[in-house]
Every structure is written in structure tokens, then in C-alpha cells.
Amino acid sequence: MKFSIDRERFIQSLNDSLRAVASKTPMPILTSLKLELTYNGLKIVGSNSDISIESFIPAEEAGDEIIEVEKVGAICLNARLLSEIIRKLPKDTVSVEAQDNFQTVIKSGKSEFKINGMDADEYPRLPDIDQNNSNTMDADLLKMLIRQTVYAVSHSENRPILTGVYWQVKDENLICAATDSHRLSRKQIPFISAEAINAVIPGKSLDELNKLIGDSTEQIEICFTANQVLFKLKNILFYSRLLEGNYPDIDKLIPPDETTTIKLNTRDLLQAIDRASILAKETKTNTVKMISTNDSIEISSNTPEIGDVVEEVAIGEMDGEEIKISFNARFMIEALRTVEDDDVLIRFTGTMRPFVLSTEHDHSLIQLILPVRTV
């Protein structure tokens, strides 16, 4: 294998595929990136067995030569080492030559590196996914779905199914939901699927996908199999395994009615809770209290060893009984940060029952938080 390539494009694709490379793995070859060169261009593959990312650099784009291909072939090279070398080379063009003994020579200007590679045939094959039954989604919409749900996944392996986001197509709607058993976020959008979807995507995979999408505004193709999902961007294929098991029936978790509904300014509430959490996060449960008065709610936190804080937030509208409830401040802050409306509606069903966040104008997003018992 031998080629010369534009260094900036090489760095960009290396960084994309590098997201999938594990720092620690029982398979040493997975600390490498697989480089596969054809006359059409260069594929760079990274994998950690949970996710795999293939980025592609065309040999020619818009009439400009990006890669000068001299000899096709494939090699596996240490991912971190390769990335650091290419980033620090002095010139805009890099030449790479993999020799028969897998030793690879990298040159740029007066710099020359020789590093040992591995046989590309030993690298795990990417999942075989039929892309004929794909669905498409705008990048902005996919990023919103991820942002409004993935924060609520569990980070405990006690119930692995809860470390993922549930995707289900039902009645021409896509429902995405996440819960860690203490809170829940559910987002619903109109969506007609070319195939049935009932899957749980690991939260870590969606986090990496979100970073990979970046500022892109293009359409993204999505393909599901029984145990894999593929997200196809312009020159990137992002594969993720799916979690096995049955996801909880989220509809049963959402209270059907309420005893109190309060409308508050989203930003004012978020900032008040954020300030109260300065003291609250010194406690194990990060607890903040909310008490309603005639025309405002009182946000407070008390840590006997440190001090206390009290702040009032004006109520926009209130219907029902007065409320007095305690909750985890971080849970509330993370939920409020995903609310895009100026005002948020909070529906309460009792001091020790879950309360629900939504908005007047967007019923597609529902968030639920369990209160904290205080003495």
C-alpha cells in the first residue's frame, strides 16, 4: 500500500474513526485503526466491539485530487500513535507506504517515521447491514432526540437495559425514551418507518454519534437489524450494537392525572435551582426543596455543616393544591436544560409521587422526576 494524501483531510478522518477505538481491550488489534486503500479512496475503520466507525476519504472530490494512489492495500496501525504523528508532521502532504513486513513508512517534508503495523486481515469485519430498508432523518432532529433523552440513561450496569435509549415506532410516531429508574425523559416525533423499530441503543453510542454529527445539517440514513444499528453520514458509517432485553413499559410510569399544575419561567427556575445546588451538591442526595406560596415558589437548600440558601421564583399560573416537595437538583437542572420553551409546566401528584415536566406548546417532550424523601 502506498499513497500521498492531504494532511488536514487525513487528520479529520482519523479523528472521526478514533472515537471508536478503545484504550483498553482484550483484543490488541482493536487499539489500531484499519487503513484500506482502493483506487476510489481511503477507508479508515476504528472499533471497540460496541461501536465501529468507518470514515472515507475519496481519492478525488469536486475535481481536486485528495489522494494520490500508487499501490492499493490495507494495514492496521496503532491508532493513538498514528493520529499524533500525522497531527505533528510539518507539511500539508503526507506519504504513507506499508511494506510487506507490515512496517509502515510515513513521510512529510524532512520528517520520516517507521512504525510497525499489523495484518489487516486480522481486523474484525464490520457488521453486514442491509441498507435498502433505511430511514432518513435530518441531522438537527437526530441531535435534538439525543440531547433530550440520553442524559436520563442509567450509568449503572446493574440493569444494563437502562443504560440505553429506547427507540420504538408506533402509529407513525417515533418514541425515544430513557430512564435510570429515578427519572425519565420521553420524546415523540412524527415518523413513518420503512421497517419496524423496537430497539435500545446504548447511551454511550449516542453520545459519540452526537459528537460525530457536530454542526452537520445533512440527512442521515438509519438502518436497524436484530442486534445492530447503522447511522450513515456523508462519508462516515457509524455502527452500534443494540442492548438485549425488554425495556420497561414507560407509559405506566407517567401519572395519568395531577393535583397541582404550576407554570414557571424556565430560565428563572433553572438558574434558581442551579444556585441552590451550590450547597445541595455537598449532600449525598443533592436535595433541593420547592414550596409554593401565594404567587411564587420558594427554592431552598440546607446543609447544616455549611449553611442554607433561599430564593423565590414568580409563578406564572397555578392550579390546584399547594405543594411542598424535595428533589435531586442535578436531575432537575438536566431536565430543564432540554426544555426549549420560555415557560415550563410542572404537574404534581403528591409529595412522594413522581412529578412531570412539559410545556404548553410542545407535548412531544415529557420528563418525569421522582422526589426525594426528607425528614
C-alpha positions as CSV (number, residue, x, y, z in Angstrom):
1,M,0.0,0.0,0.0
2,K,1.4,3.4,-1.0
3,F,-0.3,6.8,-1.2
4,S,0.1,10.5,-0.7
5,I,-2.7,12.5,1.0
6,D,-3.8,15.9,2.1
7,R,-2.8,16.1,5.8
8,E,-5.9,18.0,7.0
9,R,-8.3,15.6,5.5
10,F,-6.3,12.7,6.8
11,I,-6.4,14.2,10.4
12,Q,-10.1,14.9,10.2
13,S,-11.0,11.3,9.2
14,L,-8.5,9.8,11.7
15,N,-10.2,11.8,14.5
16,D,-13.6,10.6,13.4
17,S,-12.7,6.9,13.4
18,L,-10.5,7.3,16.6
19,R,-13.7,7.9,18.6
20,A,-14.5,4.2,18.4
21,V,-11.0,3.0,19.5
22,A,-10.8,1.5,23.0
23,S,-7.8,2.4,25.1
24,K,-8.0,-0.9,26.9
25,T,-9.2,-4.1,25.2
26,P,-8.6,-7.8,25.3
27,M,-8.1,-7.7,21.5
28,P,-4.8,-5.8,20.9
29,I,-5.7,-5.2,17.2
30,L,-8.7,-3.0,18.4
31,T,-6.1,-0.4,19.6
32,S,-5.4,0.1,15.9
33,L,-7.1,1.8,13.0
34,K,-7.5,-0.2,9.8
35,L,-6.5,1.7,6.7
36,E,-7.9,0.2,3.5
37,L,-6.8,1.9,0.2
38,T,-8.5,1.4,-3.2
39,Y,-8.3,3.5,-6.3
40,N,-11.6,5.1,-5.2
41,G,-10.2,6.4,-1.9
42,L,-9.2,5.5,1.7
43,K,-11.3,3.8,4.3
44,I,-10.3,4.3,8.0
45,V,-12.0,2.0,10.5
46,G,-12.0,2.1,14.3
47,S,-13.9,-0.2,16.6
48,N,-14.2,-1.2,20.3
49,S,-16.7,-4.0,19.7
50,D,-19.6,-1.8,20.9
51,I,-19.3,0.8,18.2
52,S,-17.4,0.9,14.9
53,I,-16.8,4.0,12.8
54,E,-15.7,3.9,9.1
55,S,-14.7,7.2,7.6
56,F,-14.0,7.5,3.9
57,I,-11.8,10.0,2.0
58,P,-12.4,10.0,-1.7
59,A,-9.4,10.0,-4.0
60,E,-10.9,12.9,-5.9
61,E,-13.6,15.4,-4.8
62,A,-15.0,18.3,-6.9
63,G,-12.3,17.9,-9.4
64,D,-9.5,18.1,-6.8
65,E,-7.1,15.3,-6.1
66,I,-7.1,14.5,-2.4
67,I,-5.2,11.2,-2.5
68,E,-2.6,10.1,-5.0
69,V,-2.9,6.3,-5.1
70,E,0.3,4.4,-6.1
71,K,-0.5,1.0,-4.7
72,V,-3.7,-0.3,-3.1
73,G,-3.7,-2.4,0.0
74,A,-4.5,-2.4,3.7
75,I,-2.7,-2.2,7.1
76,C,-3.6,-1.8,10.8
77,L,-1.6,0.9,12.7
78,N,-1.7,1.9,16.3
79,A,-4.5,4.5,16.5
80,R,-3.1,7.0,19.1
81,L,0.4,6.8,17.7
82,L,-0.7,7.3,14.1
83,S,-3.0,10.2,15.0
84,E,-0.3,12.0,16.9
85,I,2.3,11.5,14.2
86,I,0.0,12.9,11.4
87,R,-1.0,15.9,13.5
88,K,2.6,16.9,14.2
89,L,4.0,16.5,10.7
90,P,5.4,19.7,9.1
91,K,3.9,19.8,5.6
92,D,0.4,19.8,4.1
93,T,1.0,16.5,2.3
94,V,1.7,13.1,3.8
95,S,3.0,10.0,2.1
96,V,2.3,6.5,3.6
97,E,3.9,3.3,2.5
98,A,3.1,-0.1,4.1
99,Q,5.8,-2.7,3.3
100,D,5.5,-6.5,3.1
101,N,6.6,-7.0,6.7
102,F,3.8,-4.6,7.9
103,Q,6.4,-1.9,8.7
104,T,4.9,1.4,7.6
105,V,6.9,4.5,6.5
106,I,5.3,7.9,7.0
107,K,6.9,10.9,5.4
108,S,6.2,14.6,5.3
109,G,8.8,17.2,4.4
110,K,12.1,16.2,6.1
111,S,10.3,14.0,8.7
112,E,10.2,10.3,8.4
113,F,8.7,7.8,10.8
114,K,8.8,4.0,10.6
115,I,6.2,2.2,12.7
116,N,5.2,-1.4,13.0
117,G,1.7,-2.4,11.8
118,M,-0.5,-5.5,11.9
119,D,-2.2,-7.6,9.3
120,A,-5.5,-6.0,8.2
121,D,-7.0,-9.4,7.6
122,E,-7.0,-10.0,11.4
123,Y,-9.2,-6.9,12.0
124,P,-12.8,-7.8,12.8
125,R,-15.3,-7.4,10.0
126,L,-17.9,-4.6,10.1
127,P,-21.5,-5.8,10.7
128,D,-23.3,-6.8,7.5
129,I,-26.4,-4.5,7.4
130,D,-28.9,-4.3,4.5
131,Q,-29.1,-0.6,3.7
132,N,-32.0,-0.9,1.3
133,N,-34.6,-0.5,4.1
134,S,-33.1,2.6,5.6
135,N,-34.9,5.6,7.1
136,T,-33.7,9.2,6.8
137,M,-33.7,11.9,9.4
138,D,-32.4,15.5,9.5
139,A,-29.1,15.8,11.5
140,D,-30.6,18.6,13.6
141,L,-33.6,16.4,14.5
142,L,-31.5,13.5,15.4
143,K,-29.3,15.7,17.6
144,M,-32.4,17.0,19.4
145,L,-33.6,13.5,20.1
146,I,-30.3,12.5,21.6
147,R,-30.0,15.7,23.6
148,Q,-33.5,15.4,25.1
149,T,-33.2,11.8,26.1
150,V,-29.7,10.5,26.6
151,Y,-29.0,12.5,29.7
152,A,-31.5,10.3,31.6
153,V,-29.9,6.9,30.9
154,S,-28.5,4.9,33.8
155,H,-24.8,4.7,34.4
156,S,-25.0,1.5,36.5
157,E,-24.5,-1.9,35.0
158,N,-27.0,-3.5,37.5
159,R,-29.7,-3.2,34.8
160,P,-27.8,-2.9,31.5
161,I,-31.0,-2.3,29.5
162,L,-31.4,1.1,31.3
163,T,-28.0,2.3,30.0
164,G,-29.6,2.8,26.6
165,V,-32.3,4.9,24.9
166,Y,-35.4,3.0,23.8
167,W,-36.5,3.6,20.2
168,Q,-39.9,2.5,19.0
169,V,-42.0,3.3,16.0
170,K,-45.7,3.2,16.9
171,D,-48.7,4.6,15.0
172,E,-46.5,6.6,12.6
173,N,-44.6,8.1,15.5
174,L,-41.0,7.6,16.8
175,I,-40.8,7.4,20.6
176,C,-37.4,7.8,22.2
177,A,-37.2,7.2,25.9
178,A,-34.6,6.9,28.7
179,T,-34.8,6.2,32.4
180,D,-32.5,5.3,35.2
181,S,-35.4,4.4,37.5
182,H,-35.2,7.8,39.3
183,R,-36.1,10.0,36.3
184,L,-37.4,9.6,32.8
185,S,-37.4,11.5,29.5
186,R,-39.7,10.7,26.6
187,K,-39.6,12.4,23.2
188,Q,-42.1,11.7,20.4
189,I,-42.0,12.9,16.8
190,P,-44.0,12.0,13.6
191,F,-42.0,9.3,11.8
192,I,-43.0,6.8,9.1
193,S,-40.5,4.0,9.1
194,A,-39.6,1.7,6.2
195,E,-39.3,-1.1,8.8
196,A,-40.4,-2.0,12.3
197,I,-38.2,-0.4,15.0
198,N,-38.1,-1.7,18.6
199,A,-34.6,-1.3,19.9
200,V,-32.4,0.0,22.7
201,I,-29.3,2.0,21.6
202,P,-26.5,2.3,24.2
203,G,-26.4,5.9,25.6
204,K,-22.6,5.9,25.2
205,S,-23.0,5.2,21.5
206,L,-25.5,8.1,21.1
207,D,-23.1,10.4,22.9
208,E,-20.4,9.6,20.4
209,L,-22.7,9.9,17.5
210,N,-23.9,13.3,18.7
211,K,-20.2,14.5,18.7
212,L,-19.6,13.0,15.3
213,I,-22.6,14.8,13.8
214,G,-21.3,18.1,15.1
215,D,-22.6,21.0,13.1
216,S,-23.8,18.9,10.1
217,T,-27.2,19.7,8.6
218,E,-27.3,16.8,6.2
219,Q,-29.8,14.0,6.1
220,I,-28.7,10.9,8.0
221,E,-29.7,7.3,7.0
222,I,-30.6,4.9,9.8
223,C,-30.7,1.1,9.4
224,F,-31.6,-1.4,12.1
225,T,-31.0,-5.1,12.3
226,A,-31.8,-7.5,15.2
227,N,-28.7,-6.6,17.1
228,Q,-27.1,-3.6,15.3
229,V,-27.9,-0.1,14.1
230,L,-26.1,1.9,11.4
231,F,-26.1,5.7,11.1
232,K,-24.9,6.8,7.7
233,L,-23.5,10.3,7.3
234,K,-21.9,11.7,4.1
235,N,-18.5,10.0,4.3
236,I,-19.0,8.2,7.7
237,L,-20.6,4.9,8.7
238,F,-21.4,4.7,12.4
239,Y,-22.3,1.2,13.7
240,S,-23.5,0.4,17.2
241,R,-24.6,-2.8,18.9
242,L,-28.1,-2.8,20.4
243,L,-28.8,-3.8,24.0
244,E,-30.6,-7.1,24.7
245,G,-33.6,-7.3,27.0
246,N,-37.1,-5.9,27.5
247,Y,-37.3,-2.2,28.2
248,P,-39.8,-1.1,30.9
249,D,-43.3,0.0,29.9
250,I,-42.7,3.7,30.1
251,D,-46.4,4.6,29.7
252,K,-47.2,3.0,33.1
253,L,-44.6,5.2,34.8
254,I,-46.2,8.5,33.8
255,P,-49.0,9.6,36.2
256,P,-52.4,9.9,34.4
257,D,-53.6,12.9,36.4
258,E,-52.3,15.6,38.8
259,T,-53.4,17.5,41.9
260,T,-51.3,20.7,41.1
261,T,-50.1,22.3,38.0
262,I,-47.6,25.2,38.1
263,K,-46.3,27.3,35.2
264,L,-42.9,28.9,35.7
265,N,-40.3,30.7,33.6
266,T,-37.8,28.0,32.5
267,R,-34.7,30.2,32.7
268,D,-35.6,31.7,36.1
269,L,-36.4,28.3,37.6
270,L,-33.2,26.7,36.2
271,Q,-31.0,29.5,37.5
272,A,-32.6,29.4,41.0
273,I,-32.1,25.6,41.3
274,D,-28.6,25.9,39.9
275,R,-27.7,28.4,42.7
276,A,-29.4,26.3,45.4
277,S,-27.4,23.3,44.2
278,I,-24.2,25.0,45.2
279,L,-25.0,23.9,48.7
280,A,-27.1,21.0,47.8
281,K,-24.3,19.1,46.0
282,E,-22.4,18.9,49.3
283,T,-25.0,16.4,50.4
284,K,-25.3,12.8,49.2
285,T,-28.7,13.2,47.6
286,N,-28.1,16.7,46.2
287,T,-31.5,17.7,47.6
288,V,-33.4,21.0,46.9
289,K,-36.8,21.8,48.3
290,M,-39.7,23.5,46.5
291,I,-42.6,25.1,48.4
292,S,-45.4,27.0,46.8
293,T,-46.7,30.3,48.3
294,N,-49.4,32.7,47.0
295,D,-47.7,34.0,43.9
296,S,-44.2,32.4,44.0
297,I,-42.4,29.2,44.8
298,E,-39.6,29.0,47.3
299,I,-36.4,27.2,46.3
300,S,-34.2,26.3,49.2
301,S,-31.3,24.1,50.3
302,N,-29.9,23.5,53.7
303,T,-26.7,21.8,54.7
304,P,-26.2,22.1,58.5
305,E,-22.4,22.0,58.4
306,I,-22.2,24.7,55.7
307,G,-25.3,26.9,55.5
308,D,-28.5,27.4,53.7
309,V,-30.0,29.3,50.7
310,V,-33.5,30.5,50.0
311,E,-34.8,32.1,46.7
312,E,-38.2,32.9,45.3
313,V,-39.3,32.4,41.7
314,A,-42.5,34.1,40.5
315,I,-45.4,31.8,39.5
316,G,-46.9,32.4,36.1
317,E,-50.0,30.3,36.7
318,M,-51.0,27.8,39.4
319,D,-54.0,25.4,39.5
320,G,-54.6,23.1,42.4
321,E,-53.3,22.4,45.9
322,E,-50.2,24.0,47.5
323,I,-47.1,21.9,47.0
324,K,-44.0,21.0,49.2
325,I,-41.6,18.7,47.6
326,S,-37.9,17.8,47.6
327,F,-35.9,16.6,44.6
328,N,-32.4,15.9,43.3
329,A,-31.1,19.2,42.0
330,R,-28.9,17.7,39.2
331,F,-31.9,15.7,37.8
332,M,-34.0,18.9,37.7
333,I,-31.2,21.0,36.1
334,E,-30.5,18.4,33.4
335,A,-34.2,18.1,32.6
336,L,-34.8,21.9,32.4
337,R,-31.8,22.4,30.1
338,T,-33.5,20.4,27.4
339,V,-36.7,22.5,27.6
340,E,-36.8,24.8,24.6
341,D,-39.9,26.9,25.6
342,D,-39.7,30.0,27.7
343,D,-42.1,28.5,30.2
344,V,-42.3,25.0,31.8
345,L,-45.3,23.3,33.2
346,I,-44.8,21.1,36.3
347,R,-47.6,18.7,37.2
348,F,-47.5,17.3,40.8
349,T,-49.5,14.3,42.1
350,G,-48.3,14.4,45.7
351,T,-45.3,14.9,48.0
352,M,-43.8,11.4,47.4
353,R,-45.1,10.7,43.9
354,P,-43.3,11.5,40.6
355,F,-43.8,14.9,39.1
356,V,-43.8,15.7,35.3
357,L,-42.3,18.5,33.3
358,S,-43.7,19.5,29.9
359,T,-44.7,22.7,28.1
360,E,-47.9,24.3,26.8
361,H,-46.8,24.3,23.2
362,D,-44.8,21.1,23.0
363,H,-46.4,18.0,24.2
364,S,-43.9,15.8,22.4
365,L,-41.4,16.0,25.3
366,I,-42.3,14.6,28.7
367,Q,-39.9,14.4,31.6
368,L,-40.5,12.7,35.0
369,I,-38.6,13.0,38.2
370,L,-39.0,11.1,41.5
371,P,-39.0,13.2,44.6
372,V,-36.5,12.7,47.5
373,R,-37.8,11.7,50.9
374,T,-36.7,14.2,53.6
375,V,-37.1,14.0,57.3
